[in-house]
Amino acid sequence: MRSILTLTRTMLQESFRSKLFWGLVLFLIFFFGFSVYISFLSLDTPARFILNAGMVGISLVCLAVTILFGLFSMYEEKARFERYVILNRIPRATYLMGKFSGTIVIQALFAVLTATGIFFLTWYFAGDVFYGIFAAAYWAILEFSLLMAVGIFFYCLGTSFPLNAMLVLGTYVMGHSTREAMLSFIGLGQFGSKIHFYFVKVLCVVIPDFDFFNFRLSLIHHEPIPLAKILISTGYWGCYLAGVLFLSTMILKQKDI
């Protein structure tokens, strides 16, 4: 446990010294300004537009953290042969958990920072107090921590960084599409291909279903989210995450470092 915390703290400290960190902070500042500017040009109410833009912003920064801070740092250590030194001192499972938890801390930091900025912008420019933006940050952390676990799995398979980044982006897109694909095949009924139907059904099990964490419309319209949905989504996150990290650890243990 101490080694995991040490890796997490080291990763956080290195991110503060990185130009990418402050570049992402600068991006957020411009994003806030752009959201406010466009909101007053839209036909919709400013509050609604700022909230929609804010939820997109949370997803963008969490995705950037996953690829640029989480995965890229692991490949940098591998290229500099630092991973060899680290894995001679700590177990491989500890290494993966340390990198994972460090990325999640940075994701949470940016998600809360973005949510706080959108909260004050909505309150100041639109006079609307919207606490639901922090719930959106919570769901984003669950979603992109799961995506980080998928990236770690591809990393343990020995893929290159560019390929891993593309696979992670593809997983993100497909994770928001499999449910619609399944509903489309169900709607086709007897006219649909059985082979394609079972293929999509397998994909729905293998690929993480990120729609479990998509409550944007409910949050924007101030609709209460049933407790059962919250528990199911969080439970799905925990089970899928445990399975992916376990497989990643087993694969990394079989590799010669």
Buried (B, 14 or more C-beta within 10 A) or exposed (E): EEBBEBBBBEBBEBBEEBEBBEEBEEBBEEBBEEBBEEBEEEEEEBBBBBBBBBBBBBBBBBBBBBBBBBBBBBBEBBEEEEBEEBBEEBEBBBBBBBBBBBBBBBBBBBBBBBBEBBBEBBBEBBEBEBEBBBBBBBBBBBBBBBBBBBBBBBBBBEBEBEEBBEBBBEBBEBBBBBBEBBEEBEEEEEEBEEEEBEEBBEBBEEBBBBBBBBBBEBBBEEEEBEEEEBEEBBEBBEEBBEEBBEBBBEBBEEEEE
